[in-house]
Amino acid sequence: MPARKKFTTEQAREFGDKLEIDWKKFDVKQFRDAMNVELEHGEKDALANAPNNDPLSTAKIVLEHLTEQPNYYTRLKKMEAQAKTIWGKK
């Protein structure tokens, strides 16, 4: 199985800059981690791979989530942990 692609902090900043993100409002490391989370869509189900592993599309999805709900990815992590407890790891 090929190694999972991961965005670096520099790449996250590069794509965030293309979207004119104000880094005073967003933490670049959180943004990077969120971009890596969004890559999971394509790994789990090709039909659900909305950004098609395109970095700029991935960055747009992250920006939308963080703009609507600044703690979106923190809440997602907690929800996934709760789901594993309830449903078990699949």
QUIZI-V196270 format. One record per backbone hydrogen bond with DSSP energy under -0.5 kcal/mol. NH is the residue of the N-H (numbers start at 1). CO is the residue of the C=O. E is the energy in kcal/mol with one decimal. If there is no record, write none. Layout:
# QUIZI-V196270
{{NH	CO	E} {NH	CO	E}}
This chain:
# QUIZI-V196270
{{12	8	-2.4} {13	9	-2.4} {14	10	-2.4} {15	11	-2.5} {16	12	-2.4} {17	13	-2.8} {18	14	-1.6} {19	15	-1.0} {20	17	-1.6} {21	16	-2.4} {23	21	-0.9} {25	22	-2.2} {26	22	-0.9} {28	26	-0.5} {31	27	-2.4} {32	28	-2.5} {33	29	-2.6} {34	30	-2.4} {35	31	-2.2} {36	32	-2.1} {37	33	-2.0} {38	34	-2.3} {39	35	-1.1} {40	37	-1.7} {41	38	-1.3} {42	39	-0.7} {43	39	-1.0} {44	40	-2.1} {45	41	-2.0} {48	45	-1.3} {49	46	-1.1} {50	48	-2.3} {52	49	-1.3} {54	51	-2.4} {55	53	-0.5} {58	54	-2.6} {59	55	-2.5} {60	56	-2.0} {61	57	-2.0} {62	58	-2.3} {63	59	-2.7} {64	60	-2.3} {65	61	-2.4} {66	62	-2.9} {67	63	-2.3} {68	64	-2.2} {69	65	-2.7} {72	69	-2.5} {75	71	-2.6} {76	72	-2.3} {77	73	-2.1} {78	74	-1.8} {79	75	-2.6} {80	76	-2.6} {81	77	-2.0} {82	78	-2.4} {83	79	-2.4} {84	80	-2.1} {85	81	-1.7} {86	82	-2.3} {87	83	-3.6} {88	83	-0.5} {88	84	-1.7}}
